[in-house]
């Protein structure tokens, strides 16, 4: 393509990793959707955030609230019931509003203790502190009680400022949860990529070998075509020398142009090389399809137009 074996191999390898990454991303999204992984991770994250693993505290009341779980009727108490139609995302402001509603009208997590205080009044720090101690007593959940009191004190009892701090607290916590979810998705994508590489025999080592030898094979065919009179022999040479670098067929074929070796399988130490090649292929997908697409754009321009203003601003016009 560029009269450079090195560049041809690089472009071919990038394209292989891009194609496998796209396939595994689709598989990973399918698995995540089928098993509702996002909503389950979010649910577990909120339980961890509110120290409510048994669902007898704040997490259950938050998930019964229509602001957080609008497609649920709010009557369930078990994890299975609360996860029915559970959301995959919760806006921080909605979580903050739901938590404030629970503090105002919710059920005490340690059972009723004394008379319910009046509603929280913005600017009245005592009314806010009384609501916190009634719904989340320190004896039942010291960490959340202390955190809520700290926010109320810093905000001077101002409900809007409390809401803003609760939103920021939830947002920061979800950033950490997103990191955990991404690691699990990467693991799923790696497993999917390895399975795909094994089924289709997409060995990065073998692909690189075939791409490196391709210019030599083309020259062999060109040198031999002048002496060929039988079309079947010509096609046999093309099939033998210029075969696809993936798949099980053509992997272990020889150079005698015999068609009975077209689907021969490797033997001996070749399997170790294939296994390592699968691992390399699967590991390459961990970077994601956007990474390989951007890298491919830096090697060869994929669009017919010139550089966009955004590319010029990033000083990437020459590379893309």
C-alpha positions as CSV (number, residue, x, y, z in Angstrom):
1,X,0.0,0.0,0.0
2,X,2.8,2.4,1.0
3,X,5.6,0.3,-0.5
4,X,6.7,-0.2,3.1
5,X,6.2,-3.5,4.8
6,X,6.5,-1.9,8.2
7,X,3.6,0.5,7.6
8,X,1.5,-2.2,6.0
9,X,1.9,-4.4,9.0
10,X,1.1,-1.6,11.4
11,X,-2.0,-0.6,9.5
12,X,-3.1,-4.2,9.2
13,X,-2.6,-4.9,12.9
14,X,-4.4,-1.7,13.9
15,X,-7.3,-2.6,11.7
16,X,-7.5,-6.1,13.2
17,X,-7.5,-4.7,16.8
18,X,-10.1,-2.1,15.8
19,X,-12.4,-4.8,14.3
20,X,-12.1,-7.1,17.3
21,X,-12.6,-4.2,19.7
22,X,-15.8,-3.2,17.9
23,X,-17.2,-6.7,18.0
24,X,-16.3,-7.2,21.7
25,X,-17.8,-3.8,22.6
26,X,-21.1,-4.9,21.1
27,X,-20.9,-8.2,22.9
28,X,-20.1,-6.5,26.2
29,X,-23.0,-4.0,25.8
30,X,-25.3,-6.9,25.0
31,X,-24.2,-8.8,28.1
32,X,-24.6,-5.6,30.3
33,X,-28.1,-5.0,28.9
34,X,-29.2,-8.7,29.2
35,X,-28.1,-9.0,32.9
36,X,-28.9,-5.3,33.8
37,X,-25.4,-4.8,35.1
38,X,-25.5,-1.0,35.2
39,X,-28.6,-0.9,37.4
40,X,-27.3,-3.7,39.7
41,X,-23.9,-1.9,40.1
42,X,-25.7,1.4,40.8
43,X,-28.0,-0.3,43.4
44,X,-25.0,-1.9,45.1
45,X,-23.1,1.4,45.0
46,X,-25.9,3.2,46.7
47,X,-26.2,0.5,49.4
48,X,-22.5,0.9,50.0
49,X,-22.7,4.6,50.0
50,X,-25.5,4.7,52.7
51,X,-24.2,1.7,54.7
52,X,-27.4,-0.2,54.1
53,X,-26.4,-3.7,53.0
54,X,-29.5,-5.3,54.6
55,X,-31.9,-2.8,53.1
56,X,-33.3,-1.8,56.4
57,X,-32.0,1.8,56.3
58,X,-31.7,4.7,53.9
59,X,-31.0,2.8,50.6
60,X,-34.3,1.0,50.6
61,X,-36.2,4.3,51.2
62,X,-34.2,6.0,48.5
63,X,-35.1,3.3,46.0
64,X,-38.8,3.5,47.0
65,X,-38.8,7.2,46.1
66,X,-40.2,8.2,42.7
67,X,-37.4,10.7,42.0
68,X,-34.8,7.9,42.1
69,X,-36.9,4.9,40.9
70,X,-39.8,6.3,38.9
71,X,-40.7,3.0,37.1
72,X,-41.1,1.1,40.4
73,X,-44.3,1.4,42.5
74,X,-42.3,2.0,45.6
75,X,-43.9,-0.8,47.7
76,X,-41.2,-3.3,47.5
77,X,-38.7,-3.9,50.3
78,X,-36.5,-6.8,49.1
79,X,-33.6,-6.4,46.7
80,X,-35.5,-8.3,43.9
81,X,-38.5,-6.0,44.3
82,X,-36.5,-2.8,44.4
83,X,-34.5,-3.8,41.3
84,X,-37.6,-4.2,39.2
85,X,-37.3,-1.5,36.4
86,X,-34.5,0.0,38.5
87,X,-32.6,2.9,36.8
88,X,-29.1,2.6,35.3
89,X,-28.4,6.3,36.1
90,X,-29.5,8.7,38.9
91,X,-28.9,12.4,38.5
92,X,-27.1,13.8,41.6
93,X,-29.8,16.5,42.2
94,X,-32.5,13.8,42.2
95,X,-30.7,11.8,44.7
96,X,-30.2,14.8,46.9
97,X,-33.9,15.8,46.7
98,X,-34.9,12.2,47.5
99,X,-32.6,12.1,50.5
100,X,-33.9,15.4,51.9
101,X,-37.5,14.1,51.4
102,X,-36.5,11.0,53.4
103,X,-35.1,13.1,56.2
104,X,-38.3,15.2,56.2
105,X,-40.9,12.4,55.9
106,X,-39.1,9.0,56.0
107,X,-39.1,6.2,58.4
108,X,-36.4,6.1,61.2
109,X,-33.9,3.4,60.3
110,X,-33.8,2.2,63.9
111,X,-37.5,2.3,64.4
112,X,-39.5,5.3,65.9
113,X,-37.8,6.9,68.8
114,X,-39.8,9.7,70.5
115,X,-42.0,12.2,68.8
116,X,-41.3,13.1,65.1
117,X,-39.8,16.6,64.8
118,X,-41.3,19.2,62.6
119,X,-40.2,19.7,59.0
120,X,-36.8,21.1,58.2
121,X,-36.8,24.8,57.8
122,X,-34.1,26.4,55.6
123,X,-31.7,28.4,57.8
124,X,-32.9,26.8,61.0
125,X,-30.0,24.4,61.8
126,X,-31.8,22.9,64.8
127,X,-34.7,21.7,62.7
128,X,-32.3,20.1,60.3
129,X,-30.2,18.5,63.0
130,X,-33.4,17.1,64.7
131,X,-34.5,15.6,61.5
132,X,-31.2,14.0,60.9
133,X,-31.0,12.5,64.4
134,X,-34.6,11.2,64.2
135,X,-34.2,9.5,60.8
136,X,-30.5,8.5,61.0
137,X,-29.6,8.2,64.7
138,X,-25.9,8.0,65.4
139,X,-26.4,4.7,67.2
140,X,-27.7,3.1,64.0
141,X,-25.4,4.7,61.4
142,X,-22.7,6.8,62.9
143,X,-20.9,7.6,59.7
144,X,-23.9,8.9,57.7
145,X,-25.2,10.8,60.8
146,X,-21.9,12.5,61.2
147,X,-21.6,13.3,57.5
148,X,-25.1,14.8,57.4
149,X,-24.5,16.9,60.5
150,X,-21.2,18.2,59.0
151,X,-23.0,19.2,55.8
152,X,-25.8,20.9,57.7
153,X,-23.3,22.8,59.9
154,X,-21.2,24.0,56.9
155,X,-24.4,25.1,55.1
156,X,-25.7,26.9,58.2
157,X,-29.0,24.9,57.8
158,X,-29.6,26.4,54.3
159,X,-31.5,23.6,52.4
160,X,-30.3,24.7,49.0
161,X,-26.6,24.6,50.1
162,X,-27.2,21.2,51.8
163,X,-28.8,19.9,48.6
164,X,-25.7,21.2,46.6
165,X,-23.3,19.4,48.9
166,X,-25.3,16.2,48.9
167,X,-25.3,16.3,45.1
168,X,-21.5,16.8,45.0
169,X,-21.0,13.9,47.5
170,X,-23.1,11.6,45.4
171,X,-21.5,12.6,42.2
172,X,-18.0,12.0,43.5
173,X,-19.0,8.6,44.9
174,X,-20.5,7.6,41.5
175,X,-17.2,8.5,39.8
176,X,-15.5,5.8,41.9
177,X,-18.3,3.4,41.2
178,X,-17.9,4.0,37.4
179,X,-14.3,3.0,37.7
180,X,-15.3,-0.3,39.3
181,X,-17.9,-0.9,36.6
182,X,-15.4,-0.1,33.8
183,X,-13.0,-2.7,35.3
184,X,-15.7,-5.4,35.2
185,X,-16.7,-4.4,31.7
186,X,-13.1,-4.6,30.6
187,X,-12.9,-8.1,32.1
188,X,-16.0,-9.1,30.2
189,X,-14.6,-7.6,27.0
190,X,-11.3,-9.4,27.4
191,X,-13.1,-12.7,27.9
192,X,-15.3,-12.0,24.8
193,X,-12.3,-11.0,22.7
194,X,-10.3,-14.1,23.7
195,X,-13.3,-16.4,22.9
196,X,-13.8,-14.6,19.5
197,X,-10.0,-14.9,18.8
198,X,-10.1,-18.6,19.6
199,X,-13.2,-19.3,17.5
200,X,-12.0,-17.4,14.4
201,X,-8.3,-18.0,15.1
202,X,-7.4,-14.3,15.2
203,X,-3.8,-14.7,16.3
204,X,-1.9,-11.3,16.4
205,X,1.4,-13.1,15.8
206,X,0.1,-15.0,12.8
207,X,-1.6,-11.9,11.3
208,X,1.7,-10.0,11.6
209,X,3.6,-12.8,10.0
210,X,1.3,-13.0,7.0
211,X,1.2,-9.3,6.5
212,X,5.0,-9.1,6.7
213,X,5.4,-11.9,4.1
214,X,2.7,-10.5,1.8
215,X,5.0,-8.4,-0.4
216,X,7.2,-11.5,-0.9
217,X,4.2,-13.7,-1.7
218,X,2.9,-11.2,-4.2
219,X,6.3,-11.1,-6.0
220,X,6.4,-14.9,-6.1
221,X,3.0,-15.0,-7.8
222,X,4.0,-12.2,-10.3
223,X,7.2,-14.1,-11.1
224,X,5.3,-17.3,-11.7
225,X,2.3,-16.1,-13.6
226,X,4.2,-15.9,-16.9
227,X,4.9,-19.6,-16.9
228,X,1.3,-20.7,-15.8
229,X,-1.0,-22.2,-18.4
230,X,-3.5,-23.9,-16.1
231,X,-6.0,-21.5,-14.4
232,X,-6.5,-24.0,-11.6
233,X,-2.8,-24.0,-10.7
234,X,-2.9,-20.2,-10.7
235,X,-5.8,-20.1,-8.3
236,X,-4.1,-22.7,-6.1
237,X,-1.0,-20.4,-5.8
238,X,-3.1,-17.4,-5.1
239,X,-5.1,-19.3,-2.5
240,X,-1.9,-20.6,-0.9
241,X,0.2,-17.5,-1.0
242,X,-2.4,-14.7,-0.5
243,X,-4.8,-16.3,1.9
244,X,-6.6,-14.4,4.7
245,X,-4.5,-14.1,7.9
246,X,-7.3,-15.2,10.2
247,X,-9.3,-18.4,10.4
248,X,-8.4,-22.0,10.8
249,X,-8.3,-22.8,7.0
250,X,-5.0,-21.9,5.3
251,X,-3.2,-21.8,8.6
252,X,-0.8,-24.8,8.3
253,X,-0.7,-25.1,4.5
254,X,2.6,-25.9,2.8
255,X,4.1,-24.5,-0.4
256,X,3.4,-27.4,-2.8
257,X,0.1,-25.8,-3.9
258,X,-1.9,-28.9,-3.0
259,X,-5.5,-28.1,-2.4
260,X,-5.9,-30.9,0.2
261,X,-4.0,-28.9,2.7
262,X,-6.2,-25.9,2.5
263,X,-7.8,-26.6,5.9
264,X,-4.9,-28.3,7.7
265,X,-4.5,-27.6,11.4
266,X,-1.3,-26.6,13.2
267,X,0.6,-29.0,15.3
268,X,3.2,-29.1,18.1
269,X,4.6,-25.8,19.3
270,X,2.4,-23.9,16.8
271,X,-0.4,-24.2,19.3
272,X,1.6,-22.3,21.9
273,X,2.2,-19.5,19.4
274,X,-1.5,-19.4,18.5
275,X,-2.5,-19.2,22.2
276,X,-0.1,-16.3,22.8
277,X,-1.4,-14.6,19.7
278,X,-5.0,-14.9,21.0
279,X,-3.8,-13.4,24.3
280,X,-2.2,-10.5,22.4
281,X,-5.4,-10.0,20.4
282,X,-7.6,-10.0,23.4
283,X,-5.2,-7.7,25.3
284,X,-5.2,-5.2,22.4
285,X,-9.0,-4.8,22.7
286,X,-8.6,-3.5,26.3
287,X,-7.7,-0.1,24.9
288,X,-11.1,0.1,23.2
289,X,-12.2,0.8,19.6
290,X,-11.9,4.6,19.9
291,X,-8.2,4.3,20.7
292,X,-7.5,2.1,17.6
293,X,-9.7,4.3,15.4
294,X,-7.8,7.4,16.4
295,X,-4.5,5.6,15.9
296,X,-5.6,4.5,12.5
297,X,-6.5,8.1,11.6
298,X,-3.0,9.2,12.5
299,X,-1.5,6.6,10.1
300,X,-3.9,7.1,7.2
301,X,-6.6,9.7,6.6
302,X,-10.0,7.9,6.4
303,X,-12.0,10.9,5.1
304,X,-11.7,12.6,1.8
305,X,-12.1,16.2,3.2
306,X,-9.3,18.2,4.6
307,X,-8.6,18.7,8.3
308,X,-11.4,20.1,10.4
309,X,-11.2,23.3,12.4
310,X,-11.1,21.2,15.6
311,X,-8.2,19.2,14.3
312,X,-6.3,22.4,13.4
313,X,-7.0,23.8,16.9
314,X,-5.5,20.6,18.4
315,X,-2.6,20.8,16.0
316,X,-3.5,17.3,14.7
317,X,-4.2,18.2,11.1
318,X,-1.0,16.8,9.7
319,X,-1.4,13.6,11.6
320,X,-5.0,12.9,10.7
